[in-house]
Amino acid sequence: MDRSAWLIVRDYVAPRVLKYELMGPEETASRTSHIRGHLMARGGLEAASGPAARQNGVSLAKQIGGGSRDEIGCGVSIGIQDSVRSLIKENRN
């Protein structure tokens, strides 16, 4: 987790969810929806509560109210390399 995501989780996301007994990721999402952006920071805690989705036999996206969308937007930076081979090699380390 990059430093900015960690700071958002530590200072904003975690305090909004850790003091409650949450039943699933949708409750995590509703408690953090006021935090604009920072989808990776928020999504990490939502995914951590993902067993509720598996138990209910639905995708995590559906469990948190994703509606008709099949995916949840998030971002990751893996860097830019000169070739696919270089990219794979770089990301194995």
N, C-alpha and C positions, 0 to 999 in steps of 0.2 A: 504494500500500500504506500502510495507516495505521501510525502509529508503533509501536503495541504489536505488530502483526504483524511489522514489520521487526525489532524487538528479539528476538522469539521465533525468527525465521529466523536472524538473525545469531548469537545466543548459544546456541541449543539445536539447531535443525534442521540448519543447514548443517554444523556441526562433526561431526554424526553421519553425514553422507553424503559430504562433499566429499573425504575421504581414501580413498574406495573407488571402484573402477571398477564402477559399477552397470550392469546389463544392462537395466533397465527400471523403471517406476514402482512395481511391486510390491516391489522391493527398497528403494526409498526409503520406502515405507509401513512395511515391516517394521522398518526402522532407526529410525523416528520414532514408532512406535505407543505407546510409553511416555509420550509427551508428551500429556497430557490436554487436550482442547479445542483451541483454536487451529487449527481446521480450515482456515481460509484460509491461514495461514502454512505449514502442512504441505502442503496441497493445491497451493500454488504450485510447490514443488519436484517434487511428483509429476507435475504437468502438464508441467513442463519436460522431464521424461523420457518424455513421451507418445509420441514417435515410435516407440518399441517397440510400442506398442499399434497404431498405424496400420500398421506393418510386418507385424504379425501378423493384421491385418484384424479386430480386435475393438475394442470401446469401451474407453476408459480405465478405466471402472468394472469391466469384466470383467477387464482386465489386472491390476488391483491386487487382485483377489479379491472383487469386489463380489457374487458369488453371483447370486441371482435378482433383486436390485434393479437397476432401470434408471437410478437416479440416485445421486449421491454428495452427501450433505448438506454444505452450505457456507452462508455468510452474507455478505450485503453490505448496507451501509447507504447508501441513496440519498436519505434525508431525507423529510420530510413536507411537502407543499405543499397549497395550497388547491384546486388543480385539476390534472387530467392535463396540461393545456397548460403550467401553471407548472412542473410536475415535469419535463417534457421540456425546457423552456427552461433551467431551472436546471442540468440535467445535460449540456447541450450546451456549457456554459462550462468 
